[in-house]
């Protein structure tokens, strides 16, 4: 197994930090990008006149929505993993308040979701694509209007 098996907590902490940073940047870009564009000198008028206005707005909003949805999924999966670990501990301690959450179908479903890294991957790729497409359209408008 080697080094990786001994340092799983360190690997997870590293992953968690990158994940949190990336999600923060994605949401900040999805919200801050349009605000920055709308506060520049000529951009609001040029973008407002564009036939792509609705598409640009939709791309940014859906990109942010994907990131928020992913954060909610990860939040609930983490809560159920915590709750399951806690109920397992309670059972081992013969705690009469143990609700056996770790044996529930809900725990198994959220445990499965928690193990699916492809959900994070494809949501992140989707949001990157949407933000890139929106940015491309805005740049086409702004660079095209300056000629």
Residue frames as qw, qx, qy, qz and C-alpha x, y, z in Angstrom:
[[0.000, 0.883, 0.469, 0.000, 0.00, 0.00, 0.00],
 [0.521, 0.258, -0.016, 0.813, 2.86, 2.38, 0.70],
 [0.133, -0.067, -0.237, 0.960, 2.73, 6.07, 1.55],
 [0.336, -0.263, -0.357, -0.831, -0.73, 6.76, 0.13],
 [0.620, -0.430, -0.639, -0.150, -2.49, 4.33, 2.47],
 [0.505, -0.320, -0.490, 0.634, -0.78, 5.89, 5.50],
 [0.108, -0.213, -0.081, 0.968, -1.65, 9.46, 4.57],
 [0.027, 0.545, 0.749, 0.376, -5.31, 9.26, 3.54],
 [0.179, -0.825, -0.411, 0.344, -6.25, 12.06, 5.94],
 [0.254, -0.533, 0.238, 0.771, -3.59, 14.31, 4.42],
 [0.143, 0.143, 0.717, 0.667, -4.77, 13.52, 0.90],
 [0.058, -0.710, -0.694, -0.105, -8.37, 14.24, 1.85],
 [0.221, -0.776, -0.190, 0.560, -7.43, 17.53, 3.51],
 [0.219, -0.287, 0.469, 0.806, -5.53, 18.51, 0.36],
 [0.045, 0.390, 0.783, 0.483, -8.53, 17.57, -1.83],
 [0.144, -0.774, -0.588, 0.184, -10.96, 19.42, 0.45],
 [0.221, -0.650, 0.018, 0.726, -8.90, 22.60, 0.35],
 [0.117, -0.095, 0.610, 0.778, -8.60, 22.56, -3.45],
 [0.025, -0.523, -0.813, -0.254, -12.28, 21.76, -3.79],
 [0.160, -0.795, -0.431, 0.395, -13.32, 24.63, -1.52],
 [0.192, -0.525, 0.236, 0.795, -10.98, 27.07, -3.27],
 [0.103, 0.098, 0.741, 0.656, -12.12, 26.01, -6.74],
 [0.056, -0.660, -0.745, -0.082, -15.81, 26.25, -5.85],
 [0.176, -0.762, -0.229, 0.580, -15.29, 29.71, -4.33],
 [0.150, -0.352, 0.441, 0.812, -13.51, 30.90, -7.47],
 [0.065, 0.312, 0.819, 0.477, -16.21, 29.44, -9.72],
 [0.089, -0.779, -0.612, 0.104, -19.05, 31.11, -7.86],
 [0.211, -0.693, -0.008, 0.689, -17.11, 34.38, -7.56],
 [0.152, -0.147, 0.595, 0.776, -16.40, 34.37, -11.29],
 [0.014, 0.466, 0.821, 0.329, -19.98, 33.49, -12.17],
 [0.146, -0.858, -0.457, 0.184, -21.32, 36.35, -10.08],
 [0.311, -0.709, 0.099, 0.625, -18.42, 38.81, -10.19],
 [0.395, 0.052, 0.603, 0.691, -17.72, 38.47, -13.91],
 [0.093, 0.691, 0.592, 0.404, -21.05, 39.94, -15.01],
 [0.283, -0.892, -0.244, 0.255, -20.91, 42.63, -12.32],
 [0.447, -0.463, 0.300, 0.704, -17.43, 43.68, -13.43],
 [0.298, 0.273, 0.630, 0.663, -18.56, 43.83, -17.06],
 [0.046, -0.798, -0.559, -0.221, -21.65, 45.84, -16.23],
 [0.339, -0.863, -0.116, 0.355, -19.67, 48.43, -14.27],
 [0.510, -0.141, 0.358, 0.769, -17.14, 49.10, -17.03],
 [0.070, 0.387, -0.085, -0.916, -17.51, 52.14, -19.29],
 [0.475, 0.264, -0.388, -0.744, -19.12, 50.96, -22.54],
 [0.063, 0.050, -0.996, -0.048, -19.73, 47.29, -21.83],
 [0.316, 0.352, 0.731, -0.492, -23.30, 47.53, -20.45],
 [0.491, 0.576, -0.005, -0.653, -24.65, 49.33, -23.53],
 [0.339, 0.437, -0.739, -0.385, -22.85, 47.04, -25.97],
 [0.021, 0.015, 0.992, -0.126, -23.91, 43.87, -24.17],
 [0.379, 0.417, 0.557, -0.610, -27.50, 45.10, -23.75],
 [0.510, 0.561, -0.209, -0.618, -27.76, 45.69, -27.52],
 [0.071, 0.333, -0.909, -0.240, -26.41, 42.23, -28.34],
 [0.783, -0.052, -0.347, -0.513, -28.72, 39.45, -29.52],
 [0.650, 0.069, -0.722, 0.228, -26.70, 37.21, -27.17],
 [0.226, -0.488, 0.392, -0.746, -27.72, 39.03, -23.98],
 [0.845, -0.263, 0.075, -0.460, -30.21, 36.36, -22.83],
 [0.917, 0.160, -0.340, 0.138, -27.74, 33.57, -23.62],
 [0.342, 0.469, -0.512, 0.633, -24.93, 35.27, -21.69],
 [0.464, -0.434, 0.345, -0.691, -27.13, 35.79, -18.64],
 [0.948, -0.099, -0.069, -0.294, -28.39, 32.20, -18.80],
 [0.779, 0.307, -0.458, 0.298, -24.87, 30.76, -19.11],
 [0.102, 0.451, -0.545, 0.699, -23.63, 32.66, -16.06],
 [0.628, -0.323, 0.265, -0.657, -26.71, 31.86, -13.93],
 [0.969, 0.009, -0.183, -0.167, -26.76, 28.16, -14.84],
 [0.611, 0.391, -0.540, 0.427, -22.99, 27.91, -14.17],
 [0.153, -0.404, 0.532, -0.729, -23.42, 29.40, -10.70],
 [0.810, -0.178, 0.068, -0.555, -26.50, 27.22, -10.14],
 [0.885, 0.163, -0.434, 0.053, -24.52, 24.07, -10.93],
 [0.360, 0.365, -0.607, 0.607, -21.86, 25.05, -8.40],
 [0.435, -0.320, 0.377, -0.753, -24.46, 25.78, -5.72],
 [0.917, -0.044, -0.142, -0.370, -26.24, 22.48, -6.42],
 [0.753, 0.254, -0.543, 0.271, -22.94, 20.61, -6.18],
 [0.041, 0.384, -0.574, 0.722, -22.13, 22.33, -2.88],
 [0.687, -0.231, 0.201, -0.659, -25.56, 21.29, -1.53],
 [0.931, 0.085, -0.335, -0.122, -25.08, 17.68, -2.67],
 [0.562, 0.312, -0.595, 0.483, -21.64, 17.54, -1.04],
 [0.242, -0.392, 0.438, -0.772, -22.95, 19.19, 2.11],
 [0.828, -0.176, 0.083, -0.525, -25.77, 16.68, 2.54],
 [0.876, 0.183, -0.438, 0.085, -23.55, 13.72, 1.70],
 [0.313, 0.382, -0.601, 0.629, -21.03, 14.89, 4.31],
 [0.489, -0.348, 0.338, -0.725, -23.77, 15.35, 6.89],
 [0.939, -0.067, -0.102, -0.322, -25.10, 11.82, 6.35],
 [0.732, 0.284, -0.530, 0.321, -21.56, 10.40, 6.53],
 [0.005, -0.400, 0.544, -0.738, -21.02, 12.25, 9.81],
 [0.693, -0.243, 0.178, -0.655, -24.41, 11.16, 11.15],
 [0.936, 0.077, -0.322, -0.119, -23.73, 7.54, 10.17],
 [0.528, 0.328, -0.601, 0.502, -20.30, 7.54, 11.82],
 [0.246, -0.366, 0.450, -0.777, -21.82, 9.07, 14.96],
 [0.842, -0.162, 0.033, -0.513, -24.63, 6.51, 15.14],
 [0.845, 0.188, -0.484, 0.126, -22.11, 3.69, 14.62],
 [0.223, 0.362, -0.600, 0.678, -20.10, 5.09, 17.54],
 [0.552, -0.293, 0.269, -0.733, -23.29, 5.29, 19.62],
 [0.930, -0.019, -0.238, -0.278, -24.10, 1.67, 18.84],
 [0.665, 0.274, -0.581, 0.381, -20.58, 0.54, 19.81],
 [0.021, 0.275, -0.547, 0.790, -21.02, 2.39, 23.11],
 [0.205, -0.435, -0.876, 0.046, -24.50, 0.86, 23.64],
 [0.094, 0.096, 0.166, -0.977, -26.00, 4.34, 23.72],
 [0.274, 0.481, 0.805, -0.215, -29.80, 4.07, 24.09],
 [0.283, 0.744, 0.092, -0.598, -30.20, 7.20, 21.90],
 [0.192, -0.263, 0.749, 0.577, -28.63, 5.44, 18.90],
 [0.644, 0.456, 0.178, -0.588, -30.97, 5.66, 15.90],
 [0.703, 0.016, 0.657, 0.271, -28.92, 3.26, 13.71],
 [0.403, 0.812, -0.065, -0.417, -28.62, 5.84, 10.95],
 [0.053, -0.577, 0.749, 0.322, -25.52, 4.00, 9.71],
 [0.319, 0.090, 0.940, 0.085, -27.76, 1.05, 8.80],
 [0.446, 0.619, 0.395, -0.512, -30.48, 3.08, 7.02],
 [0.627, 0.508, 0.480, 0.344, -31.24, 3.15, 3.31],
 [0.108, 0.993, 0.036, 0.035, -30.79, 6.94, 3.41],
 [0.437, -0.734, 0.458, 0.246, -27.24, 6.51, 4.70],
 [0.691, 0.024, 0.626, 0.360, -26.46, 3.94, 2.00],
 [0.471, 0.775, 0.355, 0.227, -27.79, 6.20, -0.77],
 [0.027, -0.988, 0.152, -0.014, -25.86, 9.25, 0.46],
 [0.621, -0.505, 0.531, 0.279, -22.79, 7.06, 0.99],
 [0.688, 0.343, 0.523, 0.367, -23.01, 5.97, -2.65],
 [0.266, 0.933, 0.151, 0.189, -23.38, 9.60, -3.78],
 [0.377, -0.870, 0.287, 0.137, -20.43, 10.58, -1.57],
 [0.675, -0.273, 0.580, 0.366, -18.21, 8.06, -3.37],
 [0.620, 0.600, 0.440, 0.251, -19.08, 9.30, -6.88],
 [0.338, -0.506, 0.156, 0.778, -16.27, 11.65, -7.86],
 [0.263, 0.296, 0.634, 0.665, -17.68, 11.86, -11.38],
 [0.056, -0.854, -0.517, -0.006, -20.52, 14.05, -10.07],
 [0.300, -0.799, 0.054, 0.518, -18.03, 16.73, -8.96],
 [0.426, -0.176, 0.558, 0.690, -15.95, 16.30, -12.10],
 [0.208, 0.470, 0.680, 0.523, -18.80, 16.73, -14.58],
 [0.120, -0.908, -0.384, 0.115, -20.45, 19.57, -12.64],
 [0.357, -0.685, 0.196, 0.604, -17.12, 21.43, -12.57],
 [0.348, 0.018, 0.643, 0.682, -16.49, 20.76, -16.28],
 [0.111, 0.701, 0.657, 0.255, -20.04, 21.88, -17.09],
 [0.191, -0.913, -0.199, 0.300, -19.70, 25.12, -15.12],
 [0.391, -0.466, 0.394, 0.689, -16.30, 25.82, -16.70],
 [0.297, 0.301, 0.702, 0.573, -17.81, 25.30, -20.14],
 [0.001, -0.843, -0.532, -0.078, -20.76, 27.60, -19.39],
 [0.286, -0.843, 0.009, 0.456, -18.54, 30.36, -17.97],
 [0.414, -0.240, 0.539, 0.693, -16.12, 30.02, -20.88],
 [0.237, 0.519, 0.687, 0.450, -18.95, 30.24, -23.43],
 [0.104, -0.923, -0.356, 0.105, -20.40, 33.31, -21.69],
 [0.378, -0.687, 0.219, 0.580, -16.99, 34.96, -21.51],
 [0.414, 0.059, 0.640, 0.645, -16.35, 34.20, -25.18],
 [0.140, 0.739, 0.595, 0.284, -19.66, 35.82, -26.19],
 [0.230, -0.920, -0.144, 0.285, -18.95, 38.89, -24.07],
 [0.435, -0.471, 0.401, 0.654, -15.45, 39.23, -25.54],
 [0.355, 0.352, 0.665, 0.556, -16.85, 38.92, -29.05],
 [0.002, 0.892, 0.444, 0.082, -19.31, 41.72, -28.28],
 [0.330, -0.868, 0.042, 0.369, -16.77, 44.00, -26.64],
 [0.455, -0.338, 0.521, 0.638, -13.94, 43.40, -29.10],
 [0.336, 0.463, 0.680, 0.459, -16.28, 43.49, -32.09],
 [0.009, -0.922, -0.387, -0.012, -17.83, 46.78, -30.97],
 [0.380, -0.749, 0.146, 0.523, -14.47, 48.49, -30.54],
 [0.494, 0.021, 0.566, 0.660, -13.63, 48.17, -34.25]]
